[in-house]
């Protein structure tokens, strides 16, 4: 079978397993690289913000090598802003939804970034831009990260339901066509793997197929109690900074209504079996939210979801860059033994 014929077979399978038509699945896989890479021009963004908001913006500086669309905007006429110039594939409704959730959080005095202006979403070069106030602060202090994050997450999950903050959320949203509920992370992961399927060598085919099967079978938390999710609240300076008033959560692109366990499981996955941190994170979270027995029973299965996403993301990126058929893929993101131990330790902390 030729490489072309093999790819057509992969597309047909991808269409069947994702509920897409063949042409949709083909676009999904062939357009993946373009959707994942977005580097807006800083000078054009500055000009847009000056014109749109009549501000004296002087510099646009990228803040993270991972989020190339996020800029700090320095001004002569006021405090800095953050501008997120999203990929054109992300509908404006996505940015408007981010703004609605930030307004909801401000109404409830939740510690998060705030919109820079009332009309915080604008159109720029075929994409949407969201402007927020720059949050001046420091990284989380070593040794207390999980406790602070557990408290932030518990407070978020305890907020009352509000229609203005009810869009589906919980997926990380690296692929703008896969935003929404946590299941979208699994569909994105399937796309990452299927996009490089024909490039995987025979020697590494079995392990690749095992990873793919685990993505397809993963528990997305459907049917569990829901809350407003952040979507990516891990102990990282890309997601939380500590201000003079305490920690504040930033980067709300993945936020929305979804199974609260998806957020909590991801946080506890990052404890690396430190018993003190696990206890501190659990105790801080349960001051606001008490998980149900079903949530504790499904904790390990749901905890596997984001590591599987990260593993699929890493697999695709490695094969595309190194052209080695998967020979030297770093499998650190998905370790079933570690996930089993982390979930067991978290359940034990709830029962102490």
Legacy VTK file of the C-alpha trace (Angstrom):
# vtk DataFile Version 3.0
C-alpha trace
ASCII
DATASET POLYDATA
POINTS 352 float
0.000 0.000 0.000
1.380 3.435 -0.925
1.852 6.238 1.608
-0.995 8.137 -0.091
-3.351 5.172 0.179
-2.335 4.627 3.802
-3.135 8.238 4.683
-6.560 7.983 3.049
-7.220 4.955 5.244
-6.153 6.932 8.327
-8.474 9.802 7.343
-11.417 7.419 6.923
-10.762 5.910 10.347
-10.362 9.368 11.888
-13.675 10.462 10.357
-15.467 7.404 11.691
-14.072 7.739 15.221
-14.594 11.499 15.546
-18.015 11.702 13.875
-16.757 13.838 10.990
-17.289 13.605 7.267
-14.255 12.527 5.249
-13.568 16.070 4.019
-13.829 17.440 7.556
-11.427 14.811 8.863
-9.005 15.531 6.026
-9.055 19.245 6.848
-8.665 18.418 10.545
-5.462 16.459 9.946
-3.913 18.419 7.084
-4.573 21.814 8.688
-3.323 20.872 12.138
0.125 22.435 11.864
-1.226 25.754 10.624
-3.786 25.877 13.448
-1.195 25.150 16.122
1.377 27.756 15.047
0.528 31.433 15.352
2.992 34.298 15.669
1.293 37.698 15.278
3.420 40.664 14.205
4.169 42.789 17.261
4.427 46.069 15.342
1.062 45.554 13.625
-0.556 44.628 16.940
0.798 47.804 18.549
-0.595 49.926 15.721
-3.966 48.200 16.042
-4.173 48.838 19.798
-3.169 52.482 19.391
-5.894 53.019 16.812
-8.568 50.933 18.504
-8.189 52.265 22.054
-6.380 55.571 21.486
-3.567 54.627 23.850
0.126 55.514 23.679
1.417 51.961 23.374
5.210 51.799 23.049
6.222 48.127 23.022
4.773 44.645 22.584
6.839 41.908 24.252
6.133 38.179 24.081
5.883 36.736 27.562
6.256 33.017 26.911
7.954 30.830 24.300
4.922 28.529 24.517
2.179 31.134 24.036
3.509 33.131 21.089
0.265 35.093 20.762
0.483 36.678 24.261
2.125 40.106 24.553
2.834 42.566 27.309
1.865 46.024 26.041
3.840 48.861 27.633
2.318 52.333 27.525
3.374 55.923 28.172
-0.122 56.834 29.316
-0.920 54.125 31.846
-0.168 50.728 33.337
0.782 47.823 31.048
-1.784 45.609 29.388
-1.753 42.033 28.190
-2.927 41.475 24.616
-3.808 38.000 23.407
-3.979 37.961 19.612
-5.627 34.592 19.027
-5.266 32.403 15.952
-7.665 33.304 13.109
-9.138 29.799 13.428
-10.489 30.730 16.846
-13.932 32.310 16.429
-14.494 35.740 17.938
-17.096 34.080 20.160
-14.226 32.343 21.952
-12.603 35.629 22.946
-15.990 37.106 23.839
-16.578 34.078 26.065
-13.240 34.667 27.810
-14.290 38.258 28.472
-17.691 37.186 29.829
-16.057 34.809 32.285
-13.577 37.471 33.442
-16.512 39.839 34.069
-18.237 37.082 36.070
-15.089 36.523 38.144
-14.769 40.238 38.853
-18.391 40.404 40.024
-17.601 37.646 42.506
-14.282 39.184 43.567
-12.416 36.062 42.454
-8.624 36.624 42.246
-7.956 36.697 38.511
-6.774 39.067 35.821
-9.220 41.832 34.895
-10.317 43.233 31.558
-8.358 46.317 30.522
-11.463 48.088 29.158
-15.179 47.366 28.931
-14.958 46.681 25.185
-12.010 44.305 25.553
-12.354 42.259 22.333
-11.428 43.626 18.908
-10.728 42.331 15.397
-7.152 42.295 14.106
-5.753 40.731 10.916
-8.604 38.238 10.686
-8.368 37.223 14.331
-9.643 38.402 17.710
-7.647 40.262 20.360
-8.471 40.267 24.084
-6.894 42.940 26.305
-6.529 42.569 30.066
-4.610 44.415 32.734
-1.077 43.182 33.321
-0.878 41.387 36.686
2.285 42.421 38.489
3.531 39.625 40.711
5.945 36.832 41.495
5.927 33.065 40.846
4.328 30.806 43.423
6.584 30.287 46.476
8.317 26.917 46.568
6.773 24.441 48.952
3.297 25.969 49.071
2.293 25.858 45.399
-0.204 23.018 45.621
-1.926 24.409 48.729
-2.369 27.823 47.100
-3.560 26.244 43.875
-5.940 23.912 45.700
-7.497 26.908 47.430
-7.823 28.838 44.149
-9.411 25.834 42.463
-11.797 25.134 45.323
-12.937 28.751 45.398
-13.514 28.668 41.647
-15.501 25.437 41.739
-17.664 26.745 44.595
-18.850 29.820 42.664
-22.593 29.880 41.900
-23.888 28.926 38.493
-24.303 31.854 36.109
-25.567 31.709 32.530
-22.935 34.245 31.451
-20.175 31.787 32.403
-21.828 28.581 31.228
-20.049 27.817 27.944
-18.482 24.309 27.832
-14.941 24.407 29.209
-12.050 22.329 30.498
-10.054 21.583 27.336
-6.637 23.201 27.077
-7.426 24.735 23.675
-4.030 24.540 21.942
-5.927 23.602 18.796
-8.518 26.392 18.338
-10.865 23.968 16.591
-10.950 21.829 19.748
-12.133 24.147 22.494
-14.876 23.273 24.951
-15.473 20.304 27.244
-12.590 18.013 28.293
-13.555 15.528 25.587
-12.159 18.021 23.086
-8.685 17.363 24.500
-9.093 13.690 23.659
-10.303 14.473 20.129
-7.348 16.848 19.708
-4.993 14.136 20.967
-6.445 11.718 18.430
-5.798 14.299 15.699
-2.183 14.742 16.850
-1.581 11.005 16.550
-3.493 10.431 13.317
-1.666 13.346 11.661
1.631 11.412 11.931
0.265 7.858 11.696
1.858 7.126 8.316
5.231 8.409 9.564
5.512 5.921 12.431
7.950 3.122 11.689
7.043 -0.549 11.994
9.428 -0.959 14.922
7.428 1.537 16.987
3.954 0.798 15.657
2.761 -1.316 18.599
3.487 1.305 21.231
1.971 4.013 19.043
-1.246 2.003 18.650
-1.376 1.361 22.395
-1.186 5.103 23.034
-3.895 5.731 20.483
-6.157 3.091 22.045
-5.711 4.658 25.478
-6.680 8.075 24.133
-9.844 6.628 22.588
-10.790 4.837 25.819
-10.013 7.668 28.256
-12.567 8.915 30.796
-13.475 12.565 30.089
-15.456 12.994 33.309
-18.830 13.102 31.560
-21.736 12.884 33.999
-19.768 14.000 37.051
-20.662 17.143 39.071
-19.928 20.330 37.159
-18.539 23.749 38.027
-16.796 26.648 36.340
-13.400 25.265 35.278
-10.188 27.113 34.593
-9.006 24.348 32.250
-5.281 24.545 32.937
-4.670 25.555 36.550
-1.304 23.950 37.190
1.477 25.346 39.406
3.082 27.430 36.652
3.885 31.132 36.142
1.923 30.867 32.880
-1.241 30.294 34.910
-0.836 31.875 38.374
1.139 34.813 39.779
1.358 36.004 43.383
0.421 39.661 43.896
0.427 41.783 47.027
-3.106 40.543 47.665
-2.257 36.867 47.106
-2.268 34.479 44.129
-4.255 35.392 41.015
-5.183 33.064 38.158
-4.479 34.109 34.579
-4.943 32.633 31.080
-8.670 31.743 30.949
-8.904 30.513 27.355
-9.877 26.979 28.450
-12.419 28.112 31.034
-16.087 27.174 31.080
-18.587 24.775 32.585
-17.470 21.154 32.924
-16.715 18.266 35.302
-14.810 19.792 38.217
-12.784 16.600 38.620
-10.963 17.326 35.344
-9.435 20.487 36.862
-8.685 18.901 40.223
-7.184 15.714 38.788
-4.768 17.729 36.631
-3.624 19.750 39.644
-2.978 16.623 41.716
-1.154 14.957 38.818
1.484 17.661 39.325
2.237 16.804 42.974
4.918 14.183 42.108
3.881 12.031 45.086
4.964 14.587 47.677
2.729 13.522 50.567
2.848 16.905 52.314
1.834 18.716 49.127
-0.912 16.201 48.408
-2.379 16.653 51.897
-2.083 20.434 51.637
-3.720 20.546 48.205
-6.581 18.264 49.237
-7.225 20.130 52.505
-7.188 23.511 50.762
-9.581 22.338 48.055
-12.049 20.644 50.366
-12.468 23.809 52.434
-14.669 24.832 49.516
-15.668 21.602 47.731
-16.128 18.002 48.843
-15.769 15.415 46.081
-18.355 12.660 45.782
-17.608 8.958 46.104
-18.058 8.559 42.348
-15.529 11.325 41.696
-12.985 9.624 43.957
-13.666 6.294 42.249
-13.047 7.820 38.796
-10.121 9.996 39.873
-7.408 7.794 38.365
-9.235 7.400 35.057
-9.864 11.152 34.724
-6.293 11.936 35.833
-5.023 10.053 32.776
-6.776 12.416 30.357
-4.447 15.466 30.316
-1.202 13.419 30.408
-2.508 11.484 27.397
-3.152 14.787 25.635
0.374 16.004 26.456
1.868 12.707 25.321
0.043 12.835 21.988
1.069 16.483 21.528
4.702 15.555 22.229
4.569 12.517 19.957
3.357 14.521 16.966
5.849 17.312 17.509
8.759 14.883 17.827
7.920 12.872 14.707
7.380 16.035 12.652
10.693 17.531 13.778
12.986 14.511 13.858
11.605 12.227 11.119
12.732 9.144 13.052
9.482 7.170 13.005
9.038 7.625 16.753
12.360 6.091 17.762
13.380 8.721 20.317
10.035 9.966 21.592
10.223 11.054 25.241
7.413 9.201 27.018
7.688 11.116 30.313
4.276 12.769 30.006
2.311 9.561 30.298
3.351 7.175 33.068
0.444 4.906 34.084
2.251 3.675 37.200
2.797 7.209 38.443
-0.817 8.196 37.710
-2.059 5.152 39.647
0.113 6.104 42.637
-0.845 9.815 42.502
-4.554 9.002 42.396
-4.242 6.509 45.252
-2.351 9.029 47.393
-4.970 11.714 46.663
-7.845 9.392 47.603
-6.010 8.458 50.808
-5.652 12.148 51.696
-9.416 12.626 51.302
-10.037 9.748 53.691
-7.636 10.870 56.408
LINES 1 353
352 0 1 2 3 4 5 6 7 8 9 10 11 12 13 14 15 16 17 18 19 20 21 22 23 24 25 26 27 28 29 30 31 32 33 34 35 36 37 38 39 40 41 42 43 44 45 46 47 48 49 50 51 52 53 54 55 56 57 58 59 60 61 62 63 64 65 66 67 68 69 70 71 72 73 74 75 76 77 78 79 80 81 82 83 84 85 86 87 88 89 90 91 92 93 94 95 96 97 98 99 100 101 102 103 104 105 106 107 108 109 110 111 112 113 114 115 116 117 118 119 120 121 122 123 124 125 126 127 128 129 130 131 132 133 134 135 136 137 138 139 140 141 142 143 144 145 146 147 148 149 150 151 152 153 154 155 156 157 158 159 160 161 162 163 164 165 166 167 168 169 170 171 172 173 174 175 176 177 178 179 180 181 182 183 184 185 186 187 188 189 190 191 192 193 194 195 196 197 198 199 200 201 202 203 204 205 206 207 208 209 210 211 212 213 214 215 216 217 218 219 220 221 222 223 224 225 226 227 228 229 230 231 232 233 234 235 236 237 238 239 240 241 242 243 244 245 246 247 248 249 250 251 252 253 254 255 256 257 258 259 260 261 262 263 264 265 266 267 268 269 270 271 272 273 274 275 276 277 278 279 280 281 282 283 284 285 286 287 288 289 290 291 292 293 294 295 296 297 298 299 300 301 302 303 304 305 306 307 308 309 310 311 312 313 314 315 316 317 318 319 320 321 322 323 324 325 326 327 328 329 330 331 332 333 334 335 336 337 338 339 340 341 342 343 344 345 346 347 348 349 350 351
